[in-house]
Amino acid sequence: MRDKIWFHKSKDDFRCWLHWGETCWNYEGYLFKNAHQNSIGVALGGEENDFTINLGIKNLFNFYFGVENLFPRKLMDKLFEYTTRRYGISLFEEYISVEFHRDDMGYSKGWKGYHKMIDWKSILFGKQTYQKDDLTELRGYIEMPEGKYWSTVKVFKSAWTRKRFAKPITMLRFDITPDIPIPEPGKGENSWDIDDDALYSITLAADSVDDALIKVAESVVRTRTKRAGANWKPSKGFEVRK
């Protein structure tokens, strides 16, 4: 068993493992649209791998390479106090994450390392400011299979701006509140969400009032279908008439 070698991989081919006795070398990799992160880093210690190396360029590749049970477990636990220490840099849409000897679980008794989230967009373009301009308020209805749900629709424009270089982001948004909440089935995942639920209000972006109302109807239909099927009805029935 000590010198036995065997190999296996996942059905999606993104992950594979090479076992050599008690040691396991593992690889996880993603290409192109499945590569979601810009990063380079190393993780040492922890309950699984002795170390993990990761490298990624968004929309090109992400890979993770690790080894389990390469070094004596007592040595790894003594060095890293049963936790994982991370070193590296990750670039996200809004922030740069810098880690050095970071205890990501917070279990160690000593220094928990260094972690800094840097708002690179604010440094480069200036702090983002938000402005809301109320445009109008009107009445409309959400057309559902069981009938029409009349609603109050508040129309406003949202704008996010920065001081330097960046083009302002603007969108037309709608705050919609039905007079009668639109019934939806509960998620049914826990004891507190198995009962019927409802949509009481929603805020969304759309091209027009009609477009916004249609999007709400489509969203509720998708939720009903996903949770309970297309023909679902609330236990107390619908309050609106066709």
RODO-2510 file (C-alpha; in nm, 4 decimals, decimal comma):
residues 242
     n   res          X          Y          Z
     1     m     0,0000     0,0000     0,0000
     2     r     0,2877     0,2368     0,0818
     3     d     0,4177     0,2306    -0,2785
     4     k     0,0902     0,1744    -0,4636
     5     i     0,0225     0,4259    -0,7431
     6     w    -0,3160     0,5022    -0,8943
     7     f    -0,4829     0,7888    -1,0808
     8     h    -0,8416     0,9128    -1,1088
     9     k    -1,0258     1,2223    -1,2288
    10     s    -1,3657     1,3908    -1,2055
    11     k    -1,6366     1,3443    -1,4671
    12     d    -1,5992     1,7058    -1,5809
    13     d    -1,2219     1,6596    -1,6315
    14     f    -1,1502     1,9772    -1,4303
    15     r    -0,9960     1,7834    -1,1407
    16     c    -0,7616     1,4872    -1,1118
    17     w    -0,5662     1,3052    -0,8417
    18     l    -0,2451     1,1015    -0,8474
    19     h    -0,1996     0,8794    -0,5416
    20     w     0,1396     0,7441    -0,4477
    21     g     0,0968     0,5464    -0,1318
    22     e    -0,0405     0,7844     0,1331
    23     t     0,0593     1,0954    -0,0643
    24     c    -0,1918     1,2519    -0,3028
    25     w    -0,1008     1,5024    -0,5750
    26     n    -0,4072     1,6901    -0,6982
    27     y    -0,4802     1,9295    -0,9801
    28     e    -0,7788     2,1523    -1,0587
    29     g    -0,7839     2,3637    -1,3750
    30     y    -1,0213     2,5813    -1,5781
    31     l    -0,9831     2,7419    -1,9211
    32     f    -1,1295     3,0442    -2,0996
    33     k    -1,4861     3,1291    -1,9897
    34     n    -1,4520     2,9024    -1,6844
    35     a    -1,1473     3,0947    -1,5614
    36     h    -1,2881     3,3648    -1,3334
    37     q    -0,9926     3,5088    -1,1425
    38     n    -0,6608     3,6922    -1,1759
    39     s    -0,4408     3,5522    -0,9003
    40     i    -0,1096     3,4094    -0,7892
    41     g    -0,0636     3,2526    -0,4505
    42     v     0,0471     2,9763    -0,2185
    43     a    -0,1380     2,8161     0,0739
    44     l     0,0529     2,6202     0,3391
    45     g    -0,0845     2,3809     0,5991
    46     g    -0,4428     2,3099     0,6972
    47     e    -0,6597     2,0014     0,7220
    48     e    -0,6247     1,8978     0,3565
    49     n    -0,3212     1,9881     0,1448
    50     d     0,0280     2,0411     0,2812
    51     f     0,0574     2,3156     0,0232
    52     t    -0,1405     2,4510    -0,2719
    53     i    -0,0172     2,6703    -0,5560
    54     n    -0,2623     2,8719    -0,7644
    55     l    -0,2153     3,0856    -1,0734
    56     g    -0,4785     3,2464    -1,2931
    57     i    -0,5487     3,4998    -1,5658
    58     k    -0,9175     3,5738    -1,6055
    59     n    -1,0756     3,4292    -1,9226
    60     l    -0,7536     3,2419    -2,0041
    61     f    -0,6776     2,9906    -1,7298
    62     n    -0,6980     2,9158    -1,3574
    63     f    -0,5132     2,6240    -1,2041
    64     y    -0,4611     2,4890    -0,8539
    65     f    -0,1945     2,2327    -0,7729
    66     g    -0,1647     2,0754    -0,4280
    67     v    -0,0128     1,7894    -0,2337
    68     e    -0,1612     1,6039     0,0645
    69     n     0,0354     1,3920     0,3145
    70     l     0,3745     1,4694     0,1633
    71     f     0,5188     1,5843     0,4968
    72     p     0,4593     1,4324     0,8423
    73     r     0,1246     1,5473     0,9837
    74     k     0,2726     1,6277     1,3264
    75     l     0,5251     1,8616     1,1645
    76     m     0,2585     2,0451     0,9590
    77     d     0,0275     2,0842     1,2598
    78     k     0,3127     2,2187     1,4717
    79     l     0,4241     2,4681     1,2066
    80     f     0,0793     2,5963     1,1066
    81     e    -0,1373     2,5273     1,4155
    82     y    -0,3969     2,3202     1,2249
    83     t    -0,4832     2,6147     1,0009
    84     t    -0,4019     2,7284     0,6475
    85     r    -0,1622     3,0163     0,5879
    86     r    -0,2071     3,2044     0,2622
    87     y     0,0363     3,4166     0,0599
    88     g    -0,0547     3,5878    -0,2645
    89     i    -0,2314     3,8550    -0,4667
    90     s    -0,5761     3,8382    -0,6294
    91     l    -0,7257     4,0989    -0,8616
    92     f    -1,1036     4,1327    -0,8530
    93     e    -1,3420     4,3636    -1,0353
    94     e    -1,3304     4,6243    -0,7556
    95     y    -1,0429     4,5275    -0,5258
    96     i    -0,6921     4,3859    -0,5031
    97     s    -0,6505     4,1331    -0,2223
    98     v    -0,3015     4,1033    -0,0695
    99     e    -0,2275     3,8198     0,1757
   100     f     0,0892     3,7350     0,3681
   101     h     0,0960     3,4485     0,6180
   102     r    -0,2781     3,4999     0,6585
   103     d    -0,4738     3,2673     0,8844
   104     d    -0,7955     3,2607     0,6822
   105     m    -0,9867     3,0673     0,9524
   106     g    -0,8675     3,2682     1,2540
   107     y    -0,7744     2,9589     1,4588
   108     s    -0,4103     3,0349     1,5381
   109     k    -0,3152     3,1734     1,8780
   110     g    -0,0341     3,3940     1,7512
   111     w    -0,0051     3,6477     1,4694
   112     k    -0,2839     3,5919     1,2212
   113     g    -0,0893     3,7405     0,9339
   114     y    -0,1557     4,0326     0,7029
   115     h    -0,4541     4,0851     0,4735
   116     k    -0,5312     4,4043     0,2838
   117     m    -0,8172     4,4807     0,0438
   118     i    -0,7139     4,7676    -0,1848
   119     d    -0,9826     4,9629    -0,3681
   120     w    -0,7793     5,0097    -0,6836
   121     k    -1,0573     5,1797    -0,8781
   122     s    -1,0890     5,4546    -0,6179
   123     i    -0,7114     5,5090    -0,6237
   124     l    -0,7020     5,5283    -1,0033
   125     f    -1,0361     5,6946    -1,0864
   126     g    -1,1430     5,8563    -0,7593
   127     k    -1,4091     5,7525    -0,5096
   128     q    -1,7390     5,6481    -0,6628
   129     t    -2,0442     5,8621    -0,5847
   130     y    -2,4084     5,7656    -0,6312
   131     q    -2,6907     5,9973    -0,7345
   132     k    -3,0602     5,9155    -0,7581
   133     d    -3,3015     6,1336    -0,9568
   134     d    -3,6728     6,0642    -0,9043
   135     l    -3,8583     6,1000    -1,2343
   136     t    -4,2223     6,0030    -1,1886
   137     e    -4,4700     5,7805    -1,0056
   138     l    -4,7560     5,6034    -1,1795
   139     r    -4,9879     5,3028    -1,1761
   140     g    -4,9569     4,9832    -1,3776
   141     y    -5,0334     4,6160    -1,3515
   142     i    -4,8349     4,2933    -1,3559
   143     e    -5,0063     4,0385    -1,5818
   144     m    -4,9985     3,6933    -1,4210
   145     p    -5,1825     3,3747    -1,5281
   146     e    -5,4322     3,4203    -1,2432
   147     g    -5,4991     3,7890    -1,3110
   148     k    -5,3672     4,1442    -1,2935
   149     y    -5,1793     4,2793    -0,9930
   150     w    -5,2141     4,6557    -0,9897
   151     s    -4,9014     4,8219    -0,8604
   152     t    -4,7401     5,1526    -0,7768
   153     v    -4,4388     5,2151    -0,9988
   154     k    -4,1741     5,4700    -0,9022
   155     v    -3,9377     5,5577    -1,1848
   156     f    -3,5921     5,6969    -1,1136
   157     k    -3,2496     5,7290    -1,2698
   158     s    -2,9364     5,6026    -1,0967
   159     a    -2,5898     5,7337    -1,1763
   160     w    -2,2494     5,6232    -1,0485
   161     t    -1,9651     5,8646    -1,1228
   162     r    -1,5930     5,8975    -1,0496
   163     k    -1,3692     6,2050    -1,0630
   164     r    -1,1111     6,0875    -1,3161
   165     f    -1,1150     5,9123    -1,6531
   166     a    -1,4010     5,6693    -1,5900
   167     k    -1,7251     5,7104    -1,7848
   168     p    -2,0354     5,7560    -1,5648
   169     i    -2,2628     5,4537    -1,5292
   170     t    -2,6319     5,5425    -1,5631
   171     m    -2,9472     5,3323    -1,5744
   172     l    -3,3225     5,3684    -1,5586
   173     r    -3,4678     5,1836    -1,2606
   174     f    -3,8140     5,0982    -1,1330
   175     d    -3,9391     5,0435    -0,7778
   176     i    -4,2567     4,8328    -0,8086
   177     t    -4,4945     4,7603    -0,5186
   178     p    -4,8061     4,5493    -0,5932
   179     d    -5,1250     4,6401    -0,4036
   180     i    -5,1660     4,2682    -0,3303
   181     p    -4,8385     4,0747    -0,2826
   182     i    -4,7883     3,8234    -0,5650
   183     p    -4,7875     3,4669    -0,4222
   184     e    -4,4802     3,2477    -0,4575
   185     p    -4,3982     2,9071    -0,3064
   186     g    -4,1462     2,9017    -0,0237
   187     k    -3,7992     2,7666    -0,0923
   188     g    -3,8749     2,4543     0,1094
   189     e    -3,5129     2,4155     0,2162
   190     n    -3,5672     2,4665     0,5902
   191     s    -3,8475     2,4469     0,8453
   192     w    -3,8984     2,8240     0,8318
   193     d    -3,9356     2,8584     0,4533
   194     i    -4,1716     2,5755     0,3570
   195     d    -4,4859     2,7922     0,3774
   196     d    -4,6128     3,0045     0,0897
   197     d    -4,4222     3,3256     0,0265
   198     a    -4,4955     3,6364    -0,1823
   199     l    -4,3334     3,9188    -0,3761
   200     y    -4,4070     4,2403    -0,1845
   201     s    -4,1867     4,4809    -0,3803
   202     i    -3,8952     4,4786    -0,6200
   203     t    -3,6454     4,7227    -0,7707
   204     l    -3,4988     4,6495    -1,1125
   205     a    -3,3480     4,8062    -1,4218
   206     a    -3,5486     4,8106    -1,7458
   207     d    -3,5964     5,0079    -2,0659
   208     s    -3,9521     5,1192    -1,9897
   209     v    -4,2416     5,0770    -1,7465
   210     d    -4,3957     4,8023    -1,9622
   211     d    -4,0612     4,6248    -1,9831
   212     a    -4,0211     4,6420    -1,6034
   213     l    -4,3691     4,5013    -1,5379
   214     i    -4,3108     4,2151    -1,7821
   215     k    -3,9772     4,1343    -1,6170
   216     v    -4,1472     4,1081    -1,2761
   217     a    -4,4093     3,8691    -1,4147
   218     e    -4,1425     3,6539    -1,5811
   219     s    -3,9391     3,6463    -1,2593
   220     v    -4,2338     3,5257    -1,0500
   221     v    -4,3232     3,2575    -1,3077
   222     r    -3,9627     3,1320    -1,3050
   223     t    -3,9633     3,1174    -0,9245
   224     r    -4,2929     2,9277    -0,9143
   225     t    -4,1801     2,6813    -1,1798
   226     k    -3,8425     2,6209    -1,0172
   227     r    -3,9776     2,5690    -0,6663
   228     a    -4,3105     2,3962    -0,7208
   229     g    -4,3972     2,3594    -1,0904
   230     a    -4,5796     2,5701    -1,3484
   231     n    -4,9292     2,4856    -1,2154
   232     w    -4,8588     2,5783    -0,8522
   233     k    -5,1322     2,7506    -0,6505
   234     p    -5,1084     2,8997    -0,2993
   235     s    -5,2773     2,7044    -0,0219
   236     k    -5,5339     2,9827     0,0343
   237     g    -5,5882     3,0425    -0,3357
   238     f    -5,5319     3,3591    -0,5391
   239     e    -5,6931     3,6861    -0,4294
   240     v    -5,7063     3,8419    -0,7746
   241     r    -5,9591     3,7565    -1,0449
   242     k    -5,8877     3,6900    -1,4115
***
